[in-house]
Amino acid sequence: MSVSWDLNHHILLNKGHSAYPASKDRPATVHDSVMIIYLDPPTEKLRASYFDNEGHVIQYAVETGASPNRVVFLSDASPATPRFRLSYIDTGNGTFSNKFEIAPPGKPEAFSTYIEGKARRK
């Protein structure tokens, strides 16, 4: 994952790349993603647009106020589609944990963990 300022510091660009080896249940796969984080001019709130190589497009509100070392991306609620929550927590010493959760359609607060992990800054 890389995070960098772009467009004269008007957006943060988050690029992700994960490679998963083949297992007995599935072939090897690669997951690439891009997230653009920006200040929404009408609301003056942080928003994000996520895109990946599987064709997913997710619009997020960005929450930063609960804790100075945590950022939460919460997708817009819709009764007909799943809702997503992506959390990053700075765990100190150049490391962070992340968790991606999904809530089923019609139950926008019933999140369950889909994947979680840890990373270290290079």
C-alpha positions as CSV (number, residue, x, y, z in Angstrom):
1,M,0.0,0.0,0.0
2,S,1.2,3.5,-0.7
3,V,-0.3,6.8,0.3
4,S,0.7,10.1,-1.2
5,W,-0.5,13.6,-1.8
6,D,-1.4,14.5,-5.4
7,L,-2.9,17.4,-7.4
8,N,-1.1,20.1,-5.3
9,H,-2.2,18.5,-2.0
10,H,-5.9,18.5,-3.0
11,I,-6.2,14.7,-2.7
12,L,-4.6,11.8,-1.0
13,L,-4.0,8.9,-3.3
14,N,-4.0,5.4,-1.6
15,K,-2.9,2.6,-3.9
16,G,-3.1,-1.0,-2.7
17,H,-1.6,-4.2,-4.2
18,S,-2.0,-7.7,-2.7
19,A,-0.9,-11.0,-4.2
20,Y,-2.4,-14.2,-2.8
21,P,-0.8,-17.6,-3.7
22,A,-2.8,-20.5,-5.0
23,S,-4.3,-22.9,-2.5
24,K,-6.1,-26.2,-2.9
25,D,-9.4,-24.3,-2.9
26,R,-8.5,-21.4,-5.3
27,P,-6.0,-20.2,-7.9
28,A,-3.4,-17.5,-7.2
29,T,-4.9,-14.0,-7.4
30,V,-3.9,-10.3,-7.4
31,H,-6.0,-7.5,-5.9
32,D,-5.2,-3.9,-6.9
33,S,-7.1,-0.9,-5.7
34,V,-7.0,2.9,-5.8
35,M,-8.7,5.2,-3.2
36,I,-9.0,9.0,-3.7
37,I,-9.5,10.9,-0.4
38,Y,-10.6,14.5,-0.7
39,L,-12.4,17.3,1.1
40,D,-15.9,17.6,-0.2
41,P,-16.4,21.4,-0.9
42,P,-20.1,21.6,-0.2
43,T,-20.0,19.8,3.1
44,E,-16.3,20.5,4.1
45,K,-16.2,16.9,5.2
46,L,-13.7,14.2,4.1
47,R,-15.0,11.7,1.5
48,A,-13.3,8.9,-0.4
49,S,-13.9,7.1,-3.7
50,Y,-12.6,3.5,-4.0
51,F,-12.0,1.5,-7.2
52,D,-10.5,-2.0,-7.6
53,N,-9.6,-4.4,-10.4
54,E,-12.7,-6.5,-9.6
55,G,-14.9,-3.6,-10.7
56,H,-16.0,-2.5,-7.2
57,V,-16.7,1.2,-6.7
58,I,-17.5,2.4,-3.2
59,Q,-18.2,5.9,-1.9
60,Y,-17.1,6.5,1.7
61,A,-17.5,9.1,4.4
62,V,-14.3,9.5,6.3
63,E,-14.4,9.6,10.1
64,T,-11.3,10.9,11.9
65,G,-12.6,12.4,15.1
66,A,-13.1,9.4,17.4
67,S,-9.4,8.8,18.0
68,P,-6.3,10.6,16.7
69,N,-4.7,7.3,15.6
70,R,-7.8,5.9,13.9
71,V,-9.4,6.5,10.5
72,V,-12.7,4.9,9.5
73,F,-14.1,4.8,6.0
74,L,-17.9,4.1,6.1
75,S,-19.8,3.5,2.9
76,D,-23.1,5.2,2.3
77,A,-26.1,3.1,3.5
78,S,-28.5,1.7,1.0
79,P,-31.3,-0.8,1.7
80,A,-30.6,-2.8,-1.5
81,T,-26.8,-3.2,-1.2
82,P,-24.2,-4.2,1.4
83,R,-22.5,-1.5,3.5
84,F,-18.8,-1.4,4.1
85,R,-16.5,-0.2,6.9
86,L,-12.7,0.0,6.5
87,S,-10.7,0.9,9.6
88,Y,-7.0,1.8,9.9
89,I,-5.4,2.1,13.4
90,D,-1.9,3.4,14.0
91,T,-0.4,1.0,16.4
92,G,2.9,2.8,16.8
93,N,6.5,2.3,15.6
94,G,5.5,2.6,12.0
95,T,2.9,-0.1,12.1
96,F,-0.9,-0.1,11.7
97,S,-3.8,-2.6,11.7
98,N,-6.6,-2.6,9.3
99,K,-10.0,-4.2,9.2
100,F,-12.6,-4.5,6.4
101,E,-16.2,-5.2,7.5
102,I,-19.4,-5.9,5.6
103,A,-23.0,-5.4,6.7
104,P,-25.7,-7.2,4.7
105,P,-28.4,-5.3,2.7
106,G,-31.1,-4.0,4.9
107,K,-29.0,-4.3,8.1
108,P,-26.6,-1.3,7.8
109,E,-25.1,-1.7,11.3
110,A,-24.7,-5.5,11.4
111,F,-21.1,-5.5,10.4
112,S,-19.0,-8.7,10.4
113,T,-15.3,-8.9,9.7
114,Y,-14.4,-9.9,6.1
115,I,-10.6,-9.5,6.4
116,E,-8.1,-7.9,8.8
117,G,-4.4,-7.5,8.9
118,K,-1.3,-5.6,10.0
119,A,1.3,-3.7,8.0
120,R,4.6,-1.9,8.6
121,R,5.8,1.3,7.0
122,K,8.8,0.8,4.7
